[in-house]
Amino acid sequence: MKKLSIVANIKSYKNEVEAKEWLENFKKIKDLNLNPSDKEVIVCPSFTQLFSFHSFFSSNIITAYIGAQNVSPFEEGAYTGEVNAKQIKDFAKYVLIGHSERRKNFGETGDMLVNKVEVSLKYELVPIFLVQGKDTPIPDGVKLIAYEPVFAIGTGNPDTPPNANFVSKAIKSVRPDTRVLYGGSVTSVNVRSFTEQPDIDGVLVGGSSLDAEEFIGIVKNA
């Protein structure tokens, strides 16, 4: 049985009060009695929530990992407004890199993404590198990839499971040492149709992760 990774990308949502409500609801995930070697859950809140989520997971013995949604391409230094890998490492194990929203809205280039991967690996963060198709360049050192077709992001129109599997298989044919997730309009209803595909190793959840109970349903049904 393959290991699945189920990732929640909460994006730029939730203030402190809303985040605490999400966390209280998320405690119900303990009822699933998850084995991380079978289903690994990763939650990526905003930077302002990293400490709160890390502390809550620790104090409530929740079997899930924290991920950051972004990382500076630079080391620590005079980079006002940036959050670097050394700082993130205090709270998180994973980091999202290359999301289509950041490529589009913030002009992230291939060279910048390579730098982000390199600095993340230096500080022992695990990059979850997002690609928009099978031909998207992937930096060296990446082991966990998420395929996110742009047409499926936030639209309610996911890719078909067979095509998502085709893309995942194509990526693995070139990079056999990687695991590939699918991301794009994943719900508790359709998640199994993706995770049962032979070359899909989990899912990256966006909009549906804003509701903690819906995300738990996704984890349960994956």
VOSELUM-945518 format. One record per residue: residue in one letter; x, y, z of N, C-alpha, C, O, CB in turn. Coordinates in steps of 0.05 Angstrom, whole numbers, padded with zeros to 5 digits, always signed. Glycine has a CB too. Layout:
// VOSELUM-945518
aXYZXYZXYZXYZXYZ ...
// end
This chain:
// VOSELUM-945518
m+00017-00024+00000+00000+00000+00000+00018+00025+00000+00036+00027+00017-00019+00000+00025 k+00013+00044-00018+00030+00067-00021+00023+00087+00002+00001+00088+00012+00026+00080-00048 k+00043+00103+00008+00039+00125+00027+00026+00149+00013+00034+00156-00009+00066+00133+00041 l+00007+00161+00026-00006+00185+00016+00001+00209+00032+00004+00208+00056-00037+00181+00015 s+00005+00231+00018+00010+00257+00031-00014+00275+00024-00021+00279+00001+00036+00271+00022 i-00028+00285+00045-00051+00303+00041-00044+00330+00052-00039+00333+00076-00077+00291+00055 v-00043+00350+00035-00033+00376+00042-00055+00397+00041-00070+00399+00021-00010+00385+00023 a-00058+00413+00062-00077+00435+00063-00062+00461+00058-00044+00468+00073-00092+00436+00090 n-00070+00475+00038-00059+00502+00032-00080+00522+00039-00098+00527+00023-00049+00504+00002 i-00078+00534+00062-00099+00553+00072-00097+00580+00058-00114+00597+00061-00098+00556+00102 k-00075+00584+00043-00071+00609+00028-00072+00634+00046-00067+00632+00070-00092+00611+00005 s-00080+00657+00035-00080+00681+00051-00107+00686+00063-00121+00706+00058-00072+00705+00033 y-00115+00667+00080-00140+00668+00095-00135+00664+00124-00113+00655+00132-00160+00647+00084 k-00154+00671+00141-00155+00667+00170-00139+00687+00186-00114+00688+00184-00145+00639+00176 n-00153+00703+00201-00139+00719+00221-00136+00702+00246-00142+00678+00246-00154+00746+00228 e-00126+00713+00268-00120+00696+00291-00145+00683+00303-00144+00659+00310-00106+00714+00313 v-00167+00698+00305-00191+00686+00315-00201+00663+00297-00209+00642+00307-00213+00707+00318 e-00202+00668+00271-00211+00648+00253-00193+00624+00252-00202+00601+00249-00213+00660+00225 a-00167+00628+00255-00148+00606+00255-00153+00588+00280-00151+00564+00278-00119+00616+00255 k-00158+00601+00303-00163+00585+00327-00188+00568+00325-00190+00546+00334-00165+00604+00352 e-00209+00579+00312-00233+00564+00307-00227+00540+00289-00237+00518+00293-00255+00582+00294 w-00211+00545+00268-00204+00523+00249-00189+00501+00265-00195+00478+00261-00186+00534+00226 l-00171+00509+00282-00155+00490+00297-00172+00473+00316-00169+00449+00319-00133+00504+00312 e-00191+00486+00329-00209+00472+00347-00225+00451+00332-00228+00428+00342-00228+00491+00362 n-00234+00458+00308-00249+00438+00292-00230+00416+00282-00238+00393+00279-00262+00452+00269 f-00205+00424+00276-00186+00405+00265-00178+00383+00286-00168+00362+00278-00161+00419+00255 k-00182+00388+00311-00176+00368+00331-00190+00342+00327-00180+00321+00336-00183+00379+00359 k-00212+00343+00312-00227+00318+00307-00212+00299+00290-00219+00275+00287-00254+00325+00294 i-00190+00308+00277-00175+00290+00261-00162+00268+00277-00155+00246+00267-00153+00305+00246 k-00160+00272+00303-00149+00251+00321-00166+00227+00321-00157+00205+00327-00146+00262+00349 d-00192+00230+00315-00210+00207+00315-00204+00188+00293-00212+00164+00294-00239+00217+00312 l-00188+00196+00272-00181+00179+00250-00158+00160+00257-00154+00140+00243-00173+00195+00226 n-00144+00166+00279-00122+00149+00288-00103+00143+00265-00097+00120+00258-00132+00122+00300 l-00093+00164+00253-00077+00162+00229-00049+00150+00235-00037+00155+00256-00073+00188+00216 n-00039+00134+00217-00012+00125+00217+00004+00141+00196-00002+00138+00172-00010+00094+00212 p+00022+00158+00204+00037+00176+00185+00051+00160+00163+00057+00172+00142+00056+00193+00200 s+00057+00135+00167+00070+00120+00146+00050+00112+00124+00058+00103+00103+00083+00095+00158 d+00024+00115+00130+00003+00109+00110-00009+00135+00099-00011+00138+00075-00019+00092+00122 k-00016+00153+00117-00027+00179+00109-00013+00201+00125-00015+00203+00149-00058+00180+00114 e+00002+00217+00110+00017+00239+00122+00002+00265+00117-00003+00272+00094+00046+00241+00111 v-00006+00279+00138-00022+00304+00135-00003+00328+00140+00012+00329+00159-00045+00304+00156 i-00005+00347+00122+00012+00371+00123-00007+00395+00121-00023+00397+00102+00033+00371+00100 v-00004+00414+00139-00021+00438+00139-00004+00462+00135+00016+00466+00150-00038+00440+00165 c-00011+00479+00115+00005+00503+00108-00011+00528+00114-00027+00536+00096+00014+00502+00079 p-00009+00540+00137-00022+00565+00143-00006+00589+00134+00016+00586+00124-00028+00567+00173 s-00017+00613+00137-00002+00637+00132+00022+00640+00151+00022+00627+00172-00020+00662+00134 f+00042+00656+00144+00065+00660+00161+00057+00669+00189+00069+00660+00209+00084+00681+00149 t+00036+00686+00191+00028+00697+00217+00016+00675+00235+00013+00679+00259+00008+00719+00213 q+00009+00652+00223-00003+00631+00239+00016+00607+00244+00008+00588+00258-00028+00620+00224 l+00040+00608+00234+00058+00585+00237+00063+00578+00266+00061+00555+00274+00085+00591+00224 f+00068+00598+00283+00073+00593+00311+00048+00581+00325+00050+00562+00340+00081+00619+00326 s+00024+00593+00319+00000+00583+00331-00006+00554+00324-00013+00538+00341-00024+00601+00323 f-00003+00548+00298-00008+00520+00289+00012+00501+00301+00005+00479+00310-00008+00519+00258 h+00037+00508+00301+00058+00491+00312+00053+00486+00341+00055+00463+00350+00086+00504+00308 s+00046+00506+00356+00041+00503+00385+00016+00486+00390+00016+00469+00408+00038+00530+00398 f-00005+00491+00374-00030+00476+00378-00026+00447+00372-00036+00430+00387-00052+00488+00360 f-00012+00441+00350-00008+00412+00343+00008+00399+00365+00003+00376+00372+00007+00410+00316 s+00029+00412+00376+00045+00400+00397+00030+00396+00422+00031+00374+00434+00069+00418+00402 s+00015+00416+00431+00002+00414+00457-00022+00395+00456-00030+00384+00477-00008+00441+00466 n-00034+00391+00432-00057+00373+00430-00050+00346+00418-00067+00330+00411-00078+00387+00413 i-00024+00341+00414-00014+00316+00404-00029+00308+00378-00040+00286+00376-00017+00293+00425 i-00028+00326+00359-00041+00322+00333-00019+00311+00314+00001+00324+00310-00054+00347+00322 t-00025+00289+00302-00006+00276+00284-00008+00289+00256-00020+00278+00238-00011+00246+00282 a+00004+00312+00253+00005+00326+00227+00029+00344+00227+00040+00351+00249-00021+00343+00223 y+00038+00351+00204+00062+00368+00200+00054+00395+00192+00032+00400+00181+00082+00355+00180 i+00071+00415+00197+00067+00442+00188+00084+00448+00163+00107+00439+00161+00074+00462+00211 g+00072+00462+00145+00086+00472+00121+00083+00501+00118+00062+00512+00126+00077+00457+00096 a+00102+00515+00107+00100+00543+00100+00090+00546+00071+00095+00528+00055+00127+00559+00105 q+00077+00568+00065+00067+00572+00038+00087+00585+00019+00083+00586-00005+00043+00589+00039 n+00110+00593+00030+00129+00607+00014+00155+00609+00029+00156+00603+00053+00119+00636+00006 v+00177+00616+00016+00202+00620+00030+00218+00640+00014+00216+00641-00011+00218+00592+00033 s+00234+00656+00027+00251+00675+00013+00272+00661-00003+00282+00640+00005+00265+00694+00034 p+00280+00671-00026+00301+00660-00042+00329+00667-00031+00349+00658-00041+00299+00668-00071 f+00329+00683-00009+00354+00693+00003+00358+00681+00030+00339+00672+00044+00354+00723+00004 e+00383+00680+00039+00390+00674+00066+00380+00697+00084+00370+00717+00074+00421+00669+00070 e+00383+00694+00110+00376+00716+00128+00394+00740+00122+00417+00737+00113+00379+00707+00158 g+00383+00764+00126+00399+00788+00120+00381+00812+00116+00358+00812+00126+00416+00784+00096 a+00391+00831+00102+00376+00857+00098+00356+00854+00075+00360+00866+00054+00396+00880+00093 y+00336+00838+00079+00315+00834+00059+00288+00839+00072+00273+00821+00079+00316+00804+00048 t+00282+00864+00076+00258+00873+00091+00233+00859+00080+00228+00860+00055+00255+00903+00090 g+00217+00848+00097+00192+00836+00090+00194+00806+00082+00173+00793+00079+00180+00850+00067 e+00218+00796+00080+00221+00768+00072+00222+00750+00097+00231+00758+00118+00247+00764+00055 v+00213+00725+00093+00215+00705+00114+00233+00682+00103+00226+00669+00084+00186+00694+00123 n+00255+00678+00116+00275+00659+00105+00273+00631+00117+00259+00626+00136+00303+00670+00110 a+00287+00612+00104+00285+00584+00111+00295+00579+00140+00283+00562+00153+00302+00568+00092 k+00315+00593+00149+00324+00589+00176+00302+00596+00197+00300+00582+00217+00349+00607+00182 q+00287+00617+00191+00265+00624+00209+00242+00604+00207+00230+00597+00227+00255+00653+00201 i+00235+00596+00183+00213+00577+00179+00219+00550+00192+00201+00538+00203+00208+00573+00150 k+00244+00542+00192+00251+00516+00203+00244+00513+00232+00240+00490+00242+00281+00511+00199 d+00241+00535+00247+00234+00533+00275+00205+00522+00278+00199+00511+00299+00235+00561+00288 f+00189+00524+00258+00161+00517+00260+00151+00496+00240+00132+00481+00245+00144+00541+00257 a+00164+00493+00218+00154+00477+00196+00174+00456+00186+00198+00459+00190+00145+00495+00173 k+00163+00436+00173+00180+00415+00161+00180+00418+00130+00199+00411+00117+00170+00387+00169 y+00158+00428+00120+00154+00430+00091+00151+00459+00082+00146+00477+00098+00129+00414+00082 v+00154+00463+00056+00149+00490+00045+00139+00487+00016+00150+00472+00000+00174+00508+00046 l+00118+00502+00010+00108+00503-00018+00125+00522-00035+00131+00544-00026+00078+00511-00018 i+00133+00513-00058+00149+00529-00076+00138+00526-00104+00133+00504-00114+00179+00521-00075 g+00134+00549-00118+00126+00548-00146+00097+00548-00152+00088+00540-00174+00138+00524-00159 h+00080+00555-00132+00051+00556-00137+00045+00575-00160+00057+00596-00163+00036+00564-00111 s+00025+00567-00176+00018+00583-00199+00009+00611-00191+00013+00630-00207-00005+00569-00214 e-00003+00614-00168-00011+00641-00159+00013+00659-00154+00012+00683-00159-00028+00639-00133 r+00035+00647-00144+00059+00663-00140+00073+00668-00166+00085+00690-00170+00077+00649-00119 r+00073+00649-00183+00086+00654-00210+00071+00676-00224+00084+00694-00236+00085+00627-00227 k+00044+00676-00223+00028+00696-00237+00028+00723-00223+00034+00744-00236+00000+00686-00240 n+00022+00724-00197+00018+00749-00183+00043+00762-00173+00043+00787-00169+00000+00744-00160 f+00065+00747-00170+00089+00758-00159+00113+00755-00177+00136+00761-00170+00095+00746-00132 g+00108+00745-00202+00129+00744-00222+00152+00726-00215+00175+00732-00222+00139+00771-00227 e+00147+00705-00201+00169+00687-00193+00180+00673-00218+00166+00661-00233+00160+00666-00172 t+00206+00674-00221+00220+00663-00244+00232+00636-00237+00234+00628-00214+00242+00682-00254 g+00241+00622-00258+00254+00597-00255+00279+00598-00237+00283+00581-00220+00261+00585-00281 d+00295+00619-00241+00319+00622-00225+00312+00627-00196+00326+00617-00178+00336+00646-00236 m+00292+00643-00191+00283+00648-00164+00274+00623-00150+00280+00618-00126+00261+00670-00163 l+00259+00606-00164+00249+00581-00153+00272+00562-00147+00272+00548-00127+00229+00568-00172 v+00292+00561-00164+00316+00545-00159+00329+00554-00133+00337+00538-00116+00336+00547-00182 n+00332+00580-00129+00344+00591-00105+00327+00583-00080+00338+00576-00059+00346+00622-00106 k+00301+00584-00083+00284+00577-00060+00287+00548-00053+00288+00541-00029+00254+00583-00067 v+00289+00531-00072+00293+00502-00067+00320+00498-00053+00322+00483-00034+00291+00485-00093 e+00341+00511-00064+00368+00507-00053+00369+00515-00024+00381+00501-00007+00388+00522-00069 v+00358+00539-00018+00360+00549+00010+00343+00532+00028+00349+00529+00052+00352+00579+00011 s+00320+00522+00019+00303+00505+00035+00318+00479+00042+00317+00470+00065+00277+00499+00020 l+00330+00467+00022+00345+00442+00027+00368+00446+00046+00374+00429+00063+00355+00430+00001 k+00381+00469+00044+00403+00476+00062+00394+00475+00091+00409+00466+00109+00415+00503+00056 y+00370+00484+00097+00359+00485+00124+00340+00461+00130+00324+00462+00148+00345+00511+00129 e+00343+00441+00113+00329+00415+00118+00298+00418+00117+00284+00403+00131+00337+00403+00144 l+00289+00438+00102+00260+00439+00096+00255+00422+00071+00272+00420+00054+00251+00469+00091 v+00232+00409+00070+00225+00392+00048+00208+00409+00028+00185+00416+00035+00209+00367+00057 p+00218+00414+00004+00203+00430-00015+00180+00413-00027+00184+00390-00035+00221+00440-00038 i+00156+00424-00028+00135+00413-00044+00133+00431-00069+00123+00453-00068+00107+00412-00028 f+00144+00421-00091+00148+00438-00114+00124+00434-00133+00118+00412-00141+00174+00431-00129 l+00111+00457-00139+00087+00456-00155+00093+00460-00185+00108+00478-00192+00067+00477-00146 v+00081+00443-00201+00085+00445-00230+00057+00447-00242+00037+00437-00232+00100+00420-00241 q+00056+00460-00265+00031+00465-00279+00026+00446-00302+00006+00447-00316+00029+00493-00288 g+00046+00429-00307+00045+00409-00328+00069+00391-00327+00087+00396-00312+00042+00423-00356 k+00070+00371-00344+00091+00352-00343+00118+00363-00353+00139+00352-00348+00085+00328-00360 d+00117+00386-00367+00142+00398-00378+00152+00422-00361+00171+00434-00369+00137+00407-00406 t+00139+00427-00339+00148+00449-00321+00176+00441-00310+00178+00419-00299+00128+00454-00298 p+00196+00458-00312+00222+00452-00302+00221+00447-00271+00207+00462-00257+00242+00474-00308 i+00236+00428-00262+00237+00421-00234+00266+00422-00224+00283+00409-00236+00225+00392-00228 p+00272+00438-00204+00300+00441-00194+00311+00415-00183+00296+00397-00174+00302+00463-00173 d+00337+00412-00183+00350+00389-00171+00344+00388-00141+00342+00409-00128+00381+00390-00176 g+00342+00364-00131+00338+00360-00102+00309+00358-00094+00304+00351-00071+00350+00383-00087 v+00291+00363-00112+00262+00361-00105+00254+00332-00106+00259+00318-00125+00245+00378-00125 k+00240+00323-00085+00231+00296-00083+00200+00294-00082+00188+00273-00087+00242+00282-00059 l+00187+00316-00075+00158+00317-00072+00147+00338-00090+00154+00362-00087+00149+00321-00043 i+00130+00330-00109+00120+00348-00130+00090+00348-00129+00077+00328-00123+00130+00339-00158 a+00078+00371-00135+00049+00373-00136+00041+00383-00164+00050+00405-00172+00037+00391-00114 y+00026+00368-00179+00016+00376-00205-00010+00392-00201-00029+00381-00190+00011+00352-00223 e-00010+00418-00209-00033+00435-00205-00040+00448-00232-00029+00468-00239-00028+00456-00184 p-00058+00436-00247-00067+00448-00273-00080+00475-00267-00098+00476-00250-00086+00430-00289 v-00072+00496-00280-00081+00523-00274-00112+00525-00277-00125+00539-00262-00068+00543-00292 f-00123+00511-00296-00152+00513-00301-00168+00501-00278-00192+00506-00276-00159+00498-00326 a-00155+00486-00260-00170+00473-00238-00167+00488-00212-00181+00481-00193-00160+00445-00235 i-00150+00508-00211-00145+00522-00185-00168+00541-00179-00172+00561-00192-00118+00537-00187 g-00183+00534-00158-00204+00551-00148-00228+00553-00167-00244+00571-00164-00193+00578-00143 t-00230+00535-00186-00252+00537-00205-00275+00517-00200-00297+00520-00210-00242+00532-00233 g-00269+00496-00184-00289+00475-00181-00289+00455-00204-00306+00438-00205-00316+00487-00178 n-00270+00458-00222-00268+00440-00246-00241+00426-00246-00222+00435-00258-00271+00456-00272 p-00239+00404-00231-00214+00389-00230-00206+00376-00256-00223+00372-00274-00215+00368-00208 d-00181+00369-00258-00172+00352-00280-00185+00325-00277-00196+00318-00256-00141+00350-00280 t-00185+00309-00298-00195+00282-00295-00174+00265-00281-00150+00269-00286-00202+00270-00323 p-00182+00246-00265-00162+00229-00252-00144+00214-00271-00120+00213-00266-00176+00208-00235 p-00154+00203-00294-00135+00191-00313-00114+00210-00324-00091+00202-00327-00151+00178-00335 n-00122+00235-00330-00102+00253-00341-00082+00262-00320-00059+00265-00325-00116+00277-00353 a-00093+00266-00295-00074+00273-00273-00054+00251-00269-00031+00256-00264-00090+00279-00247 n-00063+00226-00271-00045+00203-00268-00025+00202-00291-00002+00195-00287-00061+00177-00267 f-00034+00209-00316-00017+00210-00339+00006+00230-00334+00029+00224-00340-00032+00217-00364 v-00001+00253-00324+00020+00274-00319+00039+00264-00297+00063+00267-00300+00006+00301-00311 s+00028+00252-00276+00045+00243-00254+00064+00221-00264+00087+00221-00257+00027+00232-00231 k+00054+00203-00280+00070+00182-00291+00092+00193-00309+00115+00183-00309+00053+00161-00307 a+00085+00213-00325+00105+00226-00343+00128+00239-00326+00151+00236-00334+00092+00246-00361 i+00120+00252-00305+00141+00264-00287+00159+00243-00276+00183+00246-00275+00127+00281-00265 k+00147+00221-00266+00162+00200-00253+00180+00185-00273+00201+00174-00265+00144+00180-00239 s+00172+00185-00298+00189+00171-00318+00215+00186-00322+00235+00173-00329+00174+00170-00345 v+00216+00212-00317+00240+00228-00319+00254+00230-00292+00279+00231-00291+00234+00256-00330 r+00238+00231-00271+00248+00233-00244+00237+00211-00226+00219+00216-00210+00242+00262-00232 p+00247+00187-00229+00236+00164-00216+00238+00164-00185+00225+00148-00172+00248+00139-00226 d+00254+00182-00175+00258+00183-00146+00239+00203-00132+00243+00210-00109+00287+00191-00139 t+00218+00211-00147+00200+00231-00135+00172+00219-00130+00165+00197-00140+00196+00255-00155 r+00157+00233-00113+00129+00227-00108+00113+00251-00119+00122+00274-00117+00123+00222-00078 v+00089+00245-00130+00074+00266-00143+00046+00267-00132+00032+00247-00130+00073+00261-00174 l+00038+00291-00123+00011+00296-00113-00006+00310-00135+00005+00321-00154+00011+00314-00088 y-00032+00309-00132-00050+00324-00150-00063+00347-00134-00071+00343-00111-00072+00306-00162 g-00064+00371-00146-00078+00393-00134-00095+00408-00153-00087+00414-00175-00057+00412-00122 g-00120+00415-00145-00138+00429-00162-00167+00421-00158-00175+00401-00169-00130+00426-00191 s-00182+00436-00142-00210+00431-00137-00215+00403-00126-00233+00388-00134-00226+00434-00163 v-00198+00395-00106-00201+00370-00092-00222+00373-00070-00222+00393-00056-00174+00360-00080 t-00240+00353-00068-00260+00353-00047-00261+00326-00034-00248+00307-00042-00288+00361-00059 s-00277+00324-00012-00280+00298+00001-00295+00279-00017-00294+00254-00012-00295+00302+00027 v-00310+00289-00037-00325+00271-00055-00307+00260-00077-00310+00236-00083-00348+00287-00068 n-00289+00276-00088-00273+00266-00111-00245+00257-00103-00231+00246-00121-00271+00287-00131 v-00236+00260-00079-00208+00255-00072-00201+00226-00078-00179+00221-00088-00203+00261-00043 r-00218+00207-00071-00211+00179-00076-00206+00173-00105-00189+00156-00111-00233+00161-00065 s-00220+00186-00123-00216+00181-00151-00188+00188-00160-00178+00178-00180-00236+00196-00168 f-00175+00207-00146-00148+00214-00152-00128+00196-00137-00109+00186-00150-00143+00243-00144 t-00132+00192-00112-00112+00177-00096-00111+00147-00103-00092+00133-00097-00117+00180-00067 e-00133+00137-00116-00132+00109-00124-00117+00105-00150-00112+00082-00158-00161+00099-00127 q-00109+00127-00163-00093+00124-00188-00065+00115-00180-00054+00124-00160-00092+00152-00203 p-00053+00097-00196-00028+00085-00187-00004+00103-00185+00014+00098-00169-00021+00064-00207 d-00004+00126-00200+00019+00143-00199+00014+00170-00184+00031+00188-00186+00028+00149-00227 i-00008+00172-00170-00014+00195-00154-00011+00188-00125-00023+00170-00115-00043+00206-00160 d+00006+00203-00111+00015+00197-00084+00002+00214-00062+00011+00215-00040+00044+00199-00081 g-00020+00228-00070-00033+00245-00050-00045+00269-00064-00047+00270-00088-00014+00253-00028 v-00054+00288-00048-00067+00312-00059-00058+00337-00044-00051+00337-00021-00097+00309-00057 l-00060+00359-00059-00056+00386-00048-00083+00400-00049-00094+00404-00071-00034+00402-00064 v-00093+00408-00026-00120+00418-00024-00119+00448-00018-00106+00457+00000-00136+00404-00001 g-00134+00464-00035-00135+00493-00031-00161+00501-00018-00163+00500+00007-00132+00507-00057 g-00181+00509-00034-00206+00520-00023-00219+00502-00003-00230+00512+00017-00224+00525-00045 s-00219+00476-00007-00233+00457+00011-00219+00455+00038-00231+00445+00057-00235+00430-00002 s-00195+00464+00040-00181+00463+00065-00188+00486+00084-00181+00485+00108-00150+00463+00061 l-00203+00506+00074-00211+00528+00091-00232+00519+00112-00235+00532+00132-00222+00551+00074 d-00245+00497+00107-00264+00485+00125-00250+00461+00137-00246+00441+00124-00291+00477+00111 a-00244+00462+00163-00228+00441+00176-00242+00414+00174-00229+00393+00169-00223+00448+00205 e-00268+00414+00177-00283+00388+00176-00284+00377+00148-00282+00352+00145-00312+00392+00187 e-00285+00393+00128-00284+00384+00100-00256+00372+00095-00253+00352+00081-00291+00406+00080 f-00236+00386+00105-00208+00375+00101-00205+00348+00115-00193+00330+00104-00187+00395+00111 i-00216+00346+00139-00215+00320+00152-00229+00298+00135-00220+00276+00134-00228+00322+00181 g-00251+00306+00123-00265+00287+00105-00248+00279+00082-00249+00256+00073-00291+00300+00095 i-00232+00298+00071-00214+00291+00050-00193+00271+00059-00187+00252+00045-00201+00317+00039 v-00182+00276+00082-00162+00258+00094-00174+00230+00097-00161+00210+00091-00150+00269+00120 k-00197+00230+00108-00211+00204+00114-00216+00188+00088-00212+00164+00087-00237+00209+00128 n-00225+00202+00067-00233+00188+00043-00210+00183+00023-00214+00168+00004-00254+00205+00029 a-00187+00195+00028-00165+00192+00010-00155+00162+00009-00136+00156-00005-00141+00210+00018 
// end
